[in-house]
């Protein structure tokens, strides 16, 4: 009886070893195929990025953060320049890259803020309200380039200002 039990355990051990070998061979074949596919793509001039896929029941390289290691992204500010009969108030302003300037018309006459030079508005492409701004309305522009930019009122070219973007 003891011999039969020992033989049964031996058979089970051999069977289990064979299953593990098949699983291992399958994983090895899969890795070989991935390597061959990558080599074929690289030979064809295709850019290949390696991704390490964790095998089952193994930890991945996933990183979790509590947020303490992330830099704060600055929120753009909206600063106001008033358009008056006497000109832009303030006429000169310094802002950070990404900030907005809101040109608000505070009188009854139309005003048209735009980039220098008059009349082409080409110093800073896109900085042009394209029409007169009515009383109580505004034109808002986001400054995404650093530098010093002159502007004027297209309808009253003597009214001028400068925005310096850091």
Residue, then its C-alpha position, 0 to 999 in steps of 0.5 A: x500500500x505504501x508503495x502505491x501511495x509513493x508511486x501516486x505522489x511521484x506521478x503527481x510530482x512528474x505531472x506538476x513538473x511537466x505543467x510548469x515546464x509547459x507554462x515556462x516554455x509558453x512564457x519563453x516563446x512569447x518573450x522570444x516572439x516579442x523580441x523578434x517583432x521588435x528587432x524586425x520593426x527596428x530593422x525596418x526603421x520603425x521607432x520602437x519603445x520597450x514596455x516592460x509588462x509584468x508577469x502575472x502575480x509580480x508587482x509593476x513599476x507603477x508609481x503613486x504620488x500624494x501630490x507632494x512631488x508635483x510642481x504647482x502649475x501657475x494659474x494665468x492672471x487676468x489684468x485690466x487695461x482701461x481704454x479711455x478718451x485720454x488713452x490706456x490706463x495703465x499705458x505700461x504693464x508687466x505680466x507673466x507669460x500666459x497671463x491675459x490682458x483685458x482691454x475694457x472700454x470705459x467710455x462711449x467712443x469705440x476703441x480698437x486695441x491692436x499690436x504695433x505697428x499701425x495699421x498692419x498690427x504685425x509685431x505680435x500676430x493675433x493681438x488685434x481685436x479686429x473691430x471697435x469695442x463698444x462702451x462697457x465691453x472688452x477684448x481679452x488677449x493671452x500673451x504666450x510669448x515673452x518680450x516687450x510689445x507695443x500696442x495702440x488704438x487702431x481708431x485713435x493711433x495716438x493712444x499707445x501702450x506697452x506690455x512686457x511679458x516675463 
